[in-house]
Amino acid sequence: MRNTFIERLTDAAETDSRIFLLCGDLGYSVLEAFAERHPDRFVNVGVAEQNMVGIAAGLALSGYKVFTYSIVNFAVTRCLEQIRNDVCYHELDVTVVAVGGGFAYGAQGYSHHGSEDVGFTRMLPGMHVAVPADAAEAAAAADYMLARKGPGYVRLARGREPQLHRAEIDELASFHRLDEREGAVLILASGPVAGEALTAANLLFEAGINASAVSTPIIKPFDVDAFCALLNGTSLVVTVEEHVTFGGLGSTVAETLADAGASVPLLRLGIDHKNRTIVGSQDYLRNINGINGHAIAARIRAKLEER
Amino acid sequence: MPTDMSNPATLAKEVRRAVLGMVHRANASHVGGCFSMADILAVLYGGWLRVRPDDPAWADRDRLVVSKGHAAAAVYAVLSKVGFFPDSWLDGYCEDGQPLAGHVSSTGVPGVEVSTGSLGHGLSIGCGLAMGAQRTCPESRTVVILSDGELDEGSIWEAALFAGHHKLGQLTAIIDFNKIQSFGAVTDVLCLDPLADKWRAANWDVQEIDGHDHAAIAAALADGGRSAGAPRALIAHTVKGKGVSFMENDLAWHYKSPDTAQLAAALAELDA
């Protein structure tokens, strides 16, 4: 998905001379084409993310549409104050693009686990936050950020994520159904872990529980009306994210339900900080945190049985 | 601009007078750091910066980033004195709902390029502005004013390496080296020596000047004798609180606001 996103950006830079890409010394086998085709609008700033975001702000003040690129915590957390003060306060046209969302680099340890970034960015003024689930959504997320002006955050994974959409999607929407059902159990998921949500929905359906999985790539601004429309006939809402259960999708849904006065129960599934010292593959860590397909299905069944 | 404001000596004095009134009215801090950079601002706005007070967004203008955002009173004072907005705005410094915030704010304030207040941000923004100007309006120059205390921030040195590497020759950093940071003397808190060598090591042209000598500041800002493409660091040796004897070299005036008697005494010294 990261290659798809950057390819879309590289093509757009062909016709839009405002597009500028900065990276923090990462992007091997991903950014080369952009650098070769647009050498005057690509800079590897070195391992210096705070400087990267400040430079992005300066370039945006000069009229450029700037994208910054690094791994989640370096792209967001290391330079959070520069994103807050220099970019968001001034409503500058800077999109932070992060790779390694969730457990994409799970074996590399907590430094490389993207587990709080959606919360950090969602709290910032004017920031649009996109968490695409597969390559099709990543391409649409690129179009989404290219079409707007202002601070943005796109959380990508790495490569070879399962394809959840059969074809390209025309436009990044707040909610993309991943199955044909409109189940009483509504499973909302953001990022590639939406594939696990779909597996869970299928398992539950086979067991006679009408569940459906919906990808939720736009965390902010959250489309409250579209969300409330989805609630018709829903008896349980479940959120699944490769992120802690606060600050991101689960919090957004909980806040929205509370504000709407909706009485539908909510089950939030995601990363548990108590597991932060455990390393391993993405599959292994999803299992540990109870967010692979089987675990999600089991936790939903348990939730249904407790009622 | 009123003609006398193109005279740095007049402008510096007017800035100091205005700052005293502002911090007194608002019961605000940071008069010391405003006074240490007042002469630098006076030379910059006394004719060096190519800016248009009646057209603040003029595309080919020079850009000034005041990274030491706590010296906001001096920035607003100089902008009003050269005509970016009326003097009367200064009365609203730090007042409810007014645009002139206690740290440099660009929102609704003509002539301010970017808001600052957290230290260590401005040089990176300046790098971006200079790189943007390099590609779109090469005549435009970028100046960043830094405090000595903020050189403790790692991001400053990220930007220093970057500017040297990318040969941002239209970028000038002026360090207001008043030797006193927020909670002690620079030499006691985190020694910067040898400061000039640090910038030279990052491939900057470096000059050390008396930051209160208008002719010396102007000479340093002139373009002679520079290495091709090197960014320029001017280490301006200054005195915190410069211009009012009882404020000079005293950490307390990073925080204190002059009371009515102190205000009168300070104004009298400036007029003497």
Interface residues (C-beta under 8 A of the other chain):
Chain A: D40 V43 V45 G46 A48 Q50 N51 M52 V53 G54 I55 A56 A57 G58 L59 A60 L61 S62 G63 Y64 E81 Q82 N85 D86 Y89 H90
Chain B: S106 E113 V114 S115 T116 G117 S118 G120 H121 G122 L123 S124 I125 G126 C127 G128 L129 A130 M131 G132 A133 R135 T136 G154 S155 E158 A159 L161 F162 H165 H166
